[in-house]
Amino acid sequence: MRNYNRVDYATGIASIRAMLGGAIADWAKKYITKDPEREDYRDQLIAEYVRLDLDPMSGLIIGDVRNDRDKGPKMNPYVTIGGMVVLADRFGRYGGIVPTSWQYRGDDPLPFACTAGVIRKDFDQPTIITRRFNEVAQKYRNSGDLAGQWPERPETMLEKSTLAVAFKFAFPTEMENMRPLDVNALLSSPRRALVAVPSLVPLPPPTAEEKQSAMVREHVAARNAAPAVADPEPLDPLPADPPEPLPADPLPPEPPPPETPAEPLATPEHVSRLYKTLGIALKGANHADIIDKVAIALKIPTPEKWGNFTAAQLDDFMTGYERAKKRMAEMHAEAAQAEAKANELAEKARAADATRAQKPPKGQQPLSKLQRSAITMRALDFGLDDARLAAMTRDISSGRTENFVELTADEALRLIGKLNDLFVTAK
């Protein structure tokens, strides 16, 4: 960290701009989320690098541009987790990060909570922070859907948010400097702006054990750095009695075979997910009967309780059950489709039969317009009077009618034939 309290921001921004040169456009596209061509956004981000004394090519500060409902687009520079590590380690107090752990609820793929921590050397205990997903996840105001990278990287984003809070608790003075300043006010000020530099708090004096350990390390380092002295020639050894033969040791026992790591047992979350998969309510269910059926499906002896199943066994059962359920649904859909098709064919057959039943047999249908016209023309050609035509119609219909219009198709054909015979006889 710089050992002075005043910074000329205009000079610092100009120096970094000169260093970037023609690559400033690519630099802005890489580290500014939106509108990287705006000069005020570039100067604001460069000023943060100048203020915190960070390398502008490191990407430890990102310019996040967002739209404010009232004020419009606004850039908010934020320090990444890597930048927090650099700021925390400037005074030698940073000791690393505690392994992160996540918590899940039921079959929800999103994490329920995250626990992360930061180690500070002059603290007795690490700073551990737990944050729930719904507390820190960014969402759209209107729809409530997850925004930004939260849908694609929920675990990573939750870990970053939790670690940021842990850094602020463990290194409050260093992290206080991360708040962005108003660059326009800094540049328009007639005098140089003050920079909040944390005071270096000395570590506690070393204990007697630490002093002794340091002296031992210095002595060993000096001895290793000294030039090696040639060993004197060894003296002739005195004759010694031949050693007595040692009794033969029995063969060492064979090492025990490596233990196979036990498979993790099913948790209450597994059991709850299984009941949800089966569509059975936990309250009032016959658990012994369900355990027996699951064991039969897995082809294993029936355990006494759910806790005796392994997590892998329940996962295999749920996978097989979902596969069988899907196949059963497909079979039902195919059967329903086949039944609907059969019903459609049967309905068509019934309609055809009904239509066929309504029509009179062939030959017994009423005479056609052509037959009626033919009979009328023949009667006119032969000069038949109505009485003669009525008598012929009565004979053809076996006394049923004297009006030729009421004849059937076959009867009309026979009447036309008789009229034709009359025409031939007349010739």
C-alpha positions in Angstrom: 0.0 0.0 0.0 1.2 3.5 -0.7 2.8 5.3 2.2 1.3 8.7 1.4 -2.1 10.1 1.9 -2.8 12.1 -1.2 -3.3 11.0 -4.8 -3.6 13.1 -8.0 -6.4 11.2 -9.7 -6.1 13.1 -13.0 -2.4 12.2 -13.3 -3.1 8.6 -12.3 -5.9 8.2 -14.9 -3.8 9.9 -17.6 -0.9 7.5 -16.8 -3.0 4.4 -17.1 -4.6 5.6 -20.3 -1.1 6.2 -21.8 -0.1 2.7 -20.7 -3.1 1.1 -22.2 -2.8 3.1 -25.4 -4.8 1.7 -28.3 -5.8 -1.3 -26.3 -8.1 0.7 -24.0 -11.2 -0.2 -26.0 -10.5 -4.0 -25.6 -9.6 -3.4 -21.9 -13.0 -1.7 -21.4 -14.9 -4.4 -23.2 -13.3 -7.0 -20.9 -13.9 -5.3 -17.6 -17.0 -3.1 -18.2 -20.3 -5.0 -18.5 -22.2 -2.5 -20.7 -21.4 0.6 -22.8 -17.6 0.1 -22.6 -17.2 2.9 -25.1 -18.3 5.7 -22.7 -15.3 7.7 -21.5 -16.8 8.5 -18.1 -17.2 4.8 -17.4 -13.6 4.1 -18.3 -12.3 7.0 -16.2 -14.4 5.9 -13.2 -13.0 2.3 -13.4 -9.4 3.5 -13.9 -9.8 5.8 -10.9 -10.8 2.9 -8.7 -7.6 1.1 -9.8 -5.6 4.2 -9.0 -7.3 4.7 -5.6 -6.8 1.1 -4.5 -3.3 0.8 -6.0 -4.2 -2.3 -8.1 -2.9 -3.4 -11.5 -5.5 -2.3 -14.1 -4.6 -5.4 -16.2 -5.4 -7.8 -13.3 -9.2 -7.5 -13.6 -9.6 -7.3 -9.8 -12.2 -4.6 -10.2 -15.2 -4.9 -12.6 -17.4 -2.1 -13.8 -21.0 -3.4 -13.5 -23.4 -1.1 -15.4 -27.1 -1.4 -14.5 -30.2 0.5 -15.2 -31.7 2.4 -12.3 -35.5 3.0 -12.5 -35.2 6.7 -11.6 -31.6 7.7 -12.6 -31.0 5.6 -15.7 -27.8 3.6 -16.4 -25.2 3.8 -13.7 -21.9 2.0 -13.3 -21.0 0.5 -9.9 -17.4 -0.7 -9.7 -17.0 -3.7 -7.4 -13.9 -5.6 -6.2 -13.8 -9.3 -7.0 -12.9 -12.0 -4.6 -9.4 -12.0 -6.0 -9.2 -8.2 -5.3 -10.4 -8.7 -1.7 -7.6 -11.3 -1.2 -5.0 -8.8 -2.5 -6.3 -6.0 -0.2 -6.5 -8.3 2.8 -2.9 -9.6 2.3 -1.3 -6.2 2.1 -0.4 -6.1 5.8 0.4 -9.8 6.1 -2.8 -10.8 8.1 -4.5 -12.9 5.4 -4.3 -16.6 6.2 -6.5 -18.3 3.6 -10.1 -19.4 3.0 -12.1 -22.1 4.9 -13.5 -24.8 2.6 -16.9 -23.9 1.5 -20.0 -26.1 2.1 -23.5 -26.0 0.7 -26.9 -27.1 2.1 -29.8 -28.4 0.0 -33.4 -29.0 0.9 -35.4 -31.9 -0.6 -35.0 -32.3 -4.4 -34.6 -28.6 -5.0 -31.5 -28.3 -7.4 -30.8 -24.8 -6.0 -28.7 -24.6 -2.8 -30.6 -23.6 0.3 -27.6 -22.0 2.1 -23.8 -21.7 1.8 -21.2 -21.5 4.6 -17.8 -20.0 3.9 -15.0 -18.4 5.9 -11.8 -16.4 5.9 -8.8 -16.9 8.1 -7.0 -13.9 9.7 -3.7 -14.6 11.3 -4.1 -12.4 14.3 -7.6 -13.8 15.1 -8.0 -16.9 17.3 -10.8 -18.3 15.1 -11.7 -18.0 11.4 -14.5 -15.8 10.4 -17.4 -18.1 9.3 -20.4 -16.8 7.5 -23.6 -18.5 6.4 -26.0 -17.0 3.9 -29.3 -18.4 2.5 -29.8 -18.4 -1.2 -33.1 -16.4 -1.1 -31.4 -13.7 1.0 -28.7 -12.8 -1.6 -29.9 -14.0 -5.0 -30.5 -11.2 -7.5 -34.0 -11.3 -9.0 -36.0 -9.2 -11.5 -38.5 -6.9 -9.8 -41.4 -7.7 -12.1 -41.2 -11.5 -12.7 -39.2 -12.6 -9.7 -36.9 -14.7 -11.9 -33.2 -15.1 -11.1 -31.1 -12.4 -12.9 -27.6 -12.3 -14.3 -25.5 -15.4 -13.8 -27.6 -16.7 -10.9 -29.6 -19.2 -13.0 -26.5 -20.8 -14.6 -24.1 -20.6 -11.7 -26.1 -20.6 -8.4 -23.4 -22.3 -6.3 -20.6 -20.1 -7.5 -22.6 -16.9 -7.1 -23.8 -17.8 -3.6 -20.2 -18.7 -2.6 -18.9 -15.3 -3.8 -21.6 -13.4 -1.9 -20.9 -15.3 1.3 -17.1 -14.9 1.0 -17.5 -11.1 0.4 -19.4 -10.8 3.7 -16.8 -12.9 5.4 -14.0 -10.6 4.1 -15.8 -7.5 5.3 -16.2 -9.0 8.8 -12.6 -10.3 9.0 -10.9 -7.2 7.4 -13.3 -4.3 8.1 -10.7 -1.5 7.6 -9.2 -2.9 4.4 -12.6 -3.7 2.9 -14.0 -0.2 3.8 -11.8 1.2 1.1 -13.6 -0.8 -1.5 -16.5 1.6 -1.6 -16.4 3.5 -4.9 -15.9 7.3 -4.9 -17.5 9.9 -7.1 -14.8 10.4 -9.8 -16.3 13.6 -11.2 -16.1 15.2 -7.7 -12.5 14.0 -7.3 -11.4 15.4 -10.7 -13.2 18.7 -10.3 -11.8 19.3 -6.8 -9.1 22.1 -6.9 -6.9 20.1 -4.5 -5.9 16.5 -4.4 -8.3 14.1 -2.7 -7.6 12.3 0.5 -7.4 8.5 0.4 -8.3 6.4 3.5 -5.2 4.3 4.2 -5.6 1.8 7.0 -3.1 2.3 9.8 -0.7 -0.6 10.3 -1.5 -2.2 13.7 1.6 -4.0 15.0 1.3 -7.7 15.7 1.7 -8.8 19.4 5.3 -9.4 20.5 6.6 -12.9 20.0 6.5 -15.4 22.9 9.6 -17.1 24.4 8.8 -20.3 22.5 8.6 -18.3 19.2 12.0 -16.6 20.0 13.7 -19.9 20.7 12.2 -21.4 17.6 13.5 -18.5 15.6 17.0 -18.9 17.1 17.0 -22.6 16.2 16.0 -21.8 12.6 18.7 -19.2 12.3 21.3 -21.6 13.7 20.3 -24.4 11.3 20.4 -22.0 8.3 23.9 -20.7 9.3 25.2 -24.3 9.6 23.8 -25.3 6.2 25.3 -22.2 4.6 28.8 -22.9 6.1 31.4 -24.6 3.8 31.8 -28.3 4.4 34.9 -29.5 6.2 36.7 -32.6 5.0 36.3 -35.5 7.4 39.5 -36.8 9.0 40.8 -40.3 8.0 39.1 -43.0 10.0 41.2 -45.0 12.5 41.7 -48.8 12.0 38.9 -50.5 13.8 39.6 -52.8 16.7 39.1 -56.5 16.1 35.8 -57.5 17.3 34.2 -60.8 18.1 32.1 -62.3 15.4 28.5 -61.4 16.1 26.3 -64.2 17.3 23.7 -65.2 14.8 20.3 -63.8 15.6 17.4 -66.1 16.0 15.3 -66.3 13.0 12.3 -64.0 13.3 8.9 -65.5 12.5 7.3 -64.3 9.4 5.5 -61.0 9.9 1.8 -61.3 9.9 0.1 -60.5 6.7 -1.4 -57.0 6.7 -5.1 -56.9 7.0 -6.9 -56.3 3.7 -7.9 -52.7 3.1 -11.3 -51.9 4.4 -13.8 -51.1 1.8 -15.3 -47.6 2.5 -18.8 -47.9 3.6 -21.4 -46.5 1.3 -23.3 -43.5 2.6 -26.6 -44.4 4.1 -29.9 -42.8 3.1 -30.7 -39.5 4.7 -34.2 -38.1 5.6 -34.0 -36.0 2.4 -33.6 -39.2 0.3 -36.7 -40.7 2.1 -38.7 -37.6 1.6 -37.8 -37.5 -2.1 -38.8 -41.2 -2.4 -42.2 -40.6 -0.9 -42.7 -37.6 -3.2 -41.7 -39.8 -6.2 -44.2 -42.5 -5.2 -46.9 -39.9 -4.6 -47.5 -41.0 -1.0 -48.0 -38.7 2.0 -45.6 -39.3 4.9 -48.3 -38.9 7.5 -50.3 -42.0 8.0 -48.4 -44.1 5.5 -47.7 -47.8 6.1 -43.9 -47.5 6.2 -43.2 -51.2 6.8 -45.2 -52.2 3.7 -43.4 -49.6 1.6 -40.0 -50.6 2.8 -40.9 -54.3 2.0 -42.0 -53.3 -1.6 -38.9 -51.2 -2.2 -36.6 -54.1 -1.0 -38.4 -56.6 -3.2 -38.0 -54.2 -6.2 -34.3 -53.9 -5.4 -34.0 -57.7 -4.8 -32.4 -57.3 -1.4 -33.3 -58.5 2.1 -35.9 -56.3 3.8 -34.3 -53.8 6.1 -35.8 -52.8 9.5 -36.0 -49.1 8.7 -35.2 -46.6 6.1 -31.9 -45.7 7.6 -30.5 -49.2 6.7 -30.9 -48.4 3.0 -27.9 -46.8 1.3 -28.3 -43.6 -0.6 -27.3 -45.4 -3.9 -30.0 -48.0 -3.4 -32.8 -45.5 -3.0 -31.5 -43.5 -5.9 -31.5 -46.6 -8.1 -35.1 -47.4 -7.0 -36.3 -43.9 -7.8 -34.6 -44.0 -11.2 -36.1 -47.4 -12.0 -39.6 -46.3 -10.7 -39.5 -43.1 -12.8 -38.5 -45.1 -15.9 -41.2 -47.7 -15.3 -43.8 -45.0 -14.6 -42.9 -43.2 -17.9 -43.1 -46.5 -19.8 -46.5 -47.3 -18.3 -47.8 -43.9 -19.2 -46.5 -44.4 -22.8 -48.3 -47.8 -22.9 -51.5 -46.3 -21.6 -51.3 -43.5 -24.2 -50.7 -46.1 -27.0 -53.6 -48.2 -25.8 -55.9 -45.1 -25.7 -54.8 -44.1 -29.1 -55.5 -47.6 -30.5 -58.9 -47.7 -28.8 -59.8 -44.3 -30.2 -58.8 -45.5 -33.7 -60.8 -48.7 -33.4 -63.8 -46.7 -32.2 -63.5 -44.4 -35.2 -63.4 -47.3 -37.6 -66.4 -48.9 -36.0 -68.3 -45.7 -36.1 -67.5 -45.3 -39.8 -68.7 -48.9 -40.4 -72.0 -48.3 -38.5 -72.6 -45.1 -40.5 -72.0 -47.0 -43.8 -74.4 -49.8 -42.7 -77.1 -47.2 -41.8 -76.7 -45.5 -45.1 -76.8 -48.8 -46.9 -80.0 -49.8 -45.0 -81.8 -46.6 -46.0 -81.2 -47.2 -49.7 -83.7 -49.7 -51.4 -82.2 -52.7 -53.2 -80.8 -52.3 -56.6 -83.6 -52.4 -59.2 -86.2 -51.3 -56.7 -85.1 -47.7 -56.7 -87.5 -45.1 -58.2 -87.1 -44.6 -62.0 -84.6 -42.0 -63.0 -85.2 -38.7 -64.8 -83.8 -40.3 -68.0 -86.2 -43.2 -67.8 -89.2 -40.9 -67.2 -88.2 -38.7 -70.2 -87.8 -41.9 -72.4 -91.3 -43.2 -71.5 -92.8 -39.8 -72.2 -91.0 -39.5 -75.6 -92.0 -43.0 -76.7 -95.7 -42.4 -75.8 -95.7 -39.2 -77.9 -93.9 -40.8 -80.8 -96.5 -43.7 -80.9 -99.4 -41.4 -80.2 -100.5 -43.4 -77.2 -103.3 -42.0 -75.3 -103.3 -41.8 -71.5 -105.7 -44.8 -71.1 -103.4 -47.1 -73.2 -100.3 -45.9 -71.3 -102.1 -46.4 -68.0 -103.2 -49.9 -69.0 -99.6 -50.8 -69.9 -98.3 -49.3 -66.6 -100.9 -51.4 -64.7 -99.8 -54.6 -66.4 -96.1 -53.9 -65.8 -96.7 -53.1 -62.1 -99.0 -56.1 -61.6 -101.9 -53.8 -60.8 -100.0 -51.7 -58.3 -100.3 -48.3 -60.1 -101.4 -46.8 -63.4 -99.1 -43.8 -63.1 -95.7 -44.6 -64.8 -94.0 -42.1 -62.6 -94.5 -44.4 -59.6 -92.8 -47.3 -61.3 -89.4 -48.7 -60.0 -86.3 -48.7 -62.1 -86.8 -52.3 -63.3 -90.4 -51.8 -64.1 -89.6 -48.6 -66.1 -87.0 -50.7 -68.1 -89.7 -53.3 -68.9 -92.2 -50.5 -69.9 -89.6 -48.9 -72.2 -88.9 -52.4 -73.7 -92.7 -52.9 -74.5 -92.8 -49.5 -76.0 -89.8 -50.3 -78.2 -91.6 -53.6 -79.2 -94.6 -51.6 -80.3 -92.4 -49.4 -82.4 -90.9 -52.4 -84.2 -94.3 -54.0 -84.7 -95.6 -50.8 -86.2 -92.8 -50.7 -88.8 
